[in-house]
Amino acid sequence: MFAEASLSVWGWGGLGVVLFLISFGPFAIFYLAFYILCFIGGGFVVLLLFGKTNSEKHLERCEHSYLPPTQAGIMKVLEEMKCESKPIKIDRRLTGSNIIDEPLQQVIQFALRDYIQYWYYTLSDDETFLLEIRQTVQNALVEFSTRSKEVDWQPYFTTRLVDDFATHLRVFRKAQERLNEREDPKQRDAPDELLDSFFEAEVEMERKICRDMVCTSRKDEEGYLRDLCEVLLYLLLPPGDFHNKNMRYFLREVLARGVLLPLINQLSDPDYINQFIIWMIRDSSCDYEAFLNILKLTDKPAELEAVKDKVLEELQFLRSLDTAGDHISVIKNQMNSLLFVKKVCETRIQRLQSGKEVDTLKLAANFGKLCVIPLEHILVHNIALQFFMDYMQHMGGQAVLFFWLTVEGYRVTAQQQLEVLQSSQRDGKNQSSQTTKGLLRAAALGVYDQYLSEKASPRVQVDETSAARLEQKLSKEDPTPEIFDEIQRKMYDLMLKDERYYPSFKQHPLYVRMLAELDMLKEPSYRGSEDGDLESFNGSPTGSINLSLDDLSSGSVDESAQLHAFISDTGVCNDHGKTYALYTITVIRKNSDGSEDIWKTYRRYSDFHDFHMRITEQFESLAAILKLPGKKTFNNMDREFLEKRKKDLNSYLQLLLNPEMMKACSMLIPYVYDFLENKAYSKGKGDFARKMDTFVNPLRSSMRNVSNAVKSLPDSLAEGVSKVSADMGRVSEKLGQDIKQSIFKVPPLISKSDIDPEHCRVSAQLDDNVDDNIPLRVMLLLMDEVFDLKERNQWLRRNIKNLLQQLIRATYGDTINRKIVEHVDYMTSPEQVSDYVKRFRDSYWPNGILAETPPRRDKSTRMRTRVAAKTTLLGIMPDELKHIIGADTTRKGILRVFDMFQHQPMNRRLVYVFLEGILETLFPQYKFPELFQKLHSRSPRVLKYSKKIRSLQMR
């Protein structure tokens, strides 16, 4: 039954399907499915729209049911916001000085335009924000100006600034010394090793501060600047503006990353510093000798290659010129000069690349081809005396030298006091001769007890006869300045002839170092062969120096005749390949009988130079009156230069032949006639002798070391008696002790016994109780640090300091401190500050348009700038300074300062030190030193050094 029912269902179903397909076709089933889907989808859409409408109506009913109605105040605020905003009035006064405010306002306007407006206008047209920014910046500048006026900047510029620089240089020098102590040459030349040594030396000196992270990590540097700028904004902004976080963060980022960071990047760039050095000393002429010295001393092949490339470029240009006539000789001279420079560069490059660089001092000591400087000149020359004193100490003969120097000091003092006594007696003033003689006797006995008596230590060994004769004179006769002359002469002969002393000193390395300091040691020359063997040592020829004037052979001279001379013509001569200028001098002599003699003579510049050296040696007063035109090596045959030199030499001759000059110095006449006579000029000195004179003669009057050590002219005769009585009893003892203490390397300016000079700031060596002008003393400490004078013994360093003071005071007088202060006042005057702002404005916005970032200069240009900067620095060093501290020491000191500026991380450290010093001076009432200590104490080197100190203290 069930089976029949199921069969009927399937039968009727199948019949229905067949009839459906026959009626509607085979695709009807697909249409049916499509209709069903459309029906279902339409139902869902109707439900969605219906639900959304009902939900919105429900939410609206809920809002009106539970929320309070809108207040009228909101509508009022919206209406006021739509109204036009009132303009903000900005006071354009900033510093109180119109000449500063005007360019400063332009700087603010340009900065807002180029750093803020260009992006702000893409967000909004409302200028209220811009006006508020401008007002905030002006408020900060007003506050900064107010504080600047309240600060006395003189101590900072005269003391703190110089101290910061000198301390930075000390850290650099210590880093170099540590590297030089390492045995591996690769470590000594690695820049990273130098940086590590530098910052290790800094933390040892500063103890709780190390700026290595700020100077070497960009991230840490930006963080440091942000912290610093936030503190500055707190001090300069009104409280309302500072507590506005958006405003504060915005200004902090602009100031830190938009102003300070680019400025520090530029100021620390070595190439920028080199250009700045050249610009600062742009008025000084290029010194050919300094230029050649730099090329011969540089250890950077890149510098030599850059100079060589420029020389080749100039040679190619000169060869391409189509010239004729007089210009040919000028161009040939220029080409010869350039070829000479090219040869110097190639020779130096060859030595550096071959690795056969030779130590000139060691080479000179081995070859022995050295000039001979007489002992008498060594004893009166500061530089030479230092090395001879060190040698005598090494040989155990320091007692002989100290005795000679002490006696020299006694003689000067005795002569001075006797002159004072005679002057007072001539003036009719009362001064007891017995008192002066008693003081002289006490001083003479002091010398005798210190060096010649049985209890003397060390005791000078002299024959008993001379000692007894001297003792008898001291007991029975009035002491005279010449009382020790006999024994002093014997000590001089002992030093001169004893093989242990002066003869052996001439073969000692200290003698070679002395010649290097006197600039009498030249470089070795090499063969052009590939092996680079040494050919010869180009030192000065062996032989003694005769500094006395040769006997004149011109016969008698009519001193009543009037002499006139002028250079009438100039020519260029060529003798065996050597080109030089020759000057035709027309000489007119008017005799006493009315007759007139006229002749012509011919002289080279070297003849003028030799003549000038001869007369200034014999008549020292002429050195300050007669000024010979300077030398020039390159382009010295140029027509314009020859005309200028002709004019200068004519002025020299007219001043020399002035009747008043000849009358005042009648002994000068034979020398003048010998020079102007129509004959070949016989030079009194060879090239080396004139070079020696360059060092000896200008210092002869001031290099009497013992004289300067004990000479003290009384302020008045009445004060002089008491002053002499207080000093004479101790003069010989004091001088002897000073000389004896010279064997110790003790800095002369340190009076604080608890200070280690190598692990403290330079200014820590100043004694606060000394009544002396601080700026000059700090400047002397800076020179001490630049030229590393701590290697000199104490007595000679004191003399160097005194000579430097004399040199400075000879330039500025006794008001050096006032000069420095006046210069600082001038630098900070409104006119100068206005000029600084204008220069900044014109530099960053030339013609009111933001300057584009200049592309980095190519390596060759930067290398040539390095050479030019070194040459400029070395060229401005006065010869007087070289005479005092030595030519080699001067070169090393200048090159050390230059090398210090060639490392950007170190330059950044110096910039931050200056910035911190300015802030500490500007805000003395705030604890900026503690703040900087906290900011820089994050360095791992500080933590490492602190642990090291604690471990040492626990032992």
QUIRA-V220556 format. One line per field, one symbol per residue. psi: psi as a letter, one per 20 degrees, with the letter a starting at -180 (. if undefined). burial: I if it has 24 or more other C-alpha atoms within 12 Angstrom, else O. A space follows every 10 residues. Layout:
psi->???
burial->???
This chain:
psi->ghhhghhhgh ghghhggghg hhgirhjhhh hggghgghgg ghgggghghg hgghgghghh hggihhqrqp qhhghgghhh hhqpqqqppp pipgiiphhh hghhhhgggh ghgiighhhh iihqipjggg hggghgghgg hggggghhhi poighghifg ghggghgghg ggghgghghh iqhohhhhip hhhggghghh hghhghgjpp kghhiiphgh gggghggghh gghhhhqqhg hhiogggghg hggggghhfg ghghgghiph hggghhghhh khiqqpohgh ghgghhiqjo hhghgggggh ghghghghhi qnrrchhghg hggghgghhg gggggggggg gghijkppoh ghghhhhjmq qppqhhhhij pgghhghhgh ghghijkhhg ghgghghhhg gggggghhhg ghghhhijqo pphhgghhhh hggghggghh hirhjqoqpp orqhgggggg hghhhhrpqr hjhjhghhhh hghghhhphh dgghhijqhh hghghghjkk prqqqqqjrh ikqpgqolrq qqqrpojqpq ppjiaqpoii qppqqqohqp rpqoolippr qppopppppo rhjirppprq rpqrhhgggg gghghhghnh hhhigpopqr rpgpkjjpgg ghgghgghhg hgghhgjphh ghghmhihgh gghhhiqmrp popiqrghhh hghhhggiih hijnghghhi pnpqhrhghh ghgghhhhhi ghgggghghh iiiqmpphip ioijpohilr qhiiipohip nqpggghhhh hghhggjlii iqrgghhhhg ghhgghgghh giajkgghgg ghhghghjqh ggghhggggg ghghmpkjpp qqoqqpqrhg ghghhggggg ggghhipqhh ghhgiqgghg gggghggghh jjoghhhhgg ghggghhghh hhmhiqmhgh ghgghiiiph hggghghggh hhhi.
burial->OOOOOOOOOO OOOOOOOOOO OOOOOOOOOO OOOOOOOOOO OOOOOOOOOO OOOOOOOOOO OOOOOOOOOO OOOOOOOOOO OOOOOOOOOO OIOIIOOOOI IOIIIIIIII IIOOIIIOOO OOOOOOOOII IOIIIIIIII IIIIIOIIOO OOIIIIIIII IIIIIIIIII IIIIIIOIIO OOOOOOOOOO OOOIIIIIII IIIIIIIIII IIIIIIOOOO IIIIIIIIII IIIIIIIOOO IIOOOOIIOI IIIIIIIIOI IOOIIIIIII IIIIIOIIOO OOOOOIIIII IIIIIIIIII IIIIIIIIII IIOOIOOIOO OOOOOOOOII IIIIIIIIIO IIIIIIIIII IIOOOOIOOI IOIIIOOIII IIIIIIIIII IIIIIIIIII IIIOOOIIII IIIIIIIIII IIIIIIIIOI IOOOOOOOOO IOOOOIIIII IIIIIIIIII IIOOOOOIII IIOOOOIOOI IOOIOOOIII IIIIOOIIII IIOIIIOOOO IIOOIIIIII IIIIIIIIII IIIIIIOOOO OOOOOOIOII OOOOIOIOIO OOOOOOOOOO OIIIIIIOOI IIOOOOOOOI IIIIIIIIIO OOOOOOOOOI IIIIIIIIII IIIIIIIIIO OIOOOIOIOO OIIIIIIIOO OIOOIIOOII OIIOOIIOOO OIOOIOOIII IIIIIIIOOO IIIIIIOIII IIIIIIIIII OIIIIIIIII IIOOOOIOOI IOOIIOIIII IIIIIIIIII IIIOOIIIII OOOOOOIIOI IIIIIIOOOO OOIIIIIIII IIIIIIIIII IIIIIIIIII IIIIIIIIOO OOOOOIIOOI IOOIOOOIOO OOIIOOIIOO IOOIIOOOOO OOOOOOOOOO IIIIIIIIII IIIIIIIOII IIIIIIIIII IIIIIIIIII IIIIIIIIII IIIIIIIIII IIIOOOOIIO OIOOIIIIIO IIOOIOOOOO OOOOO
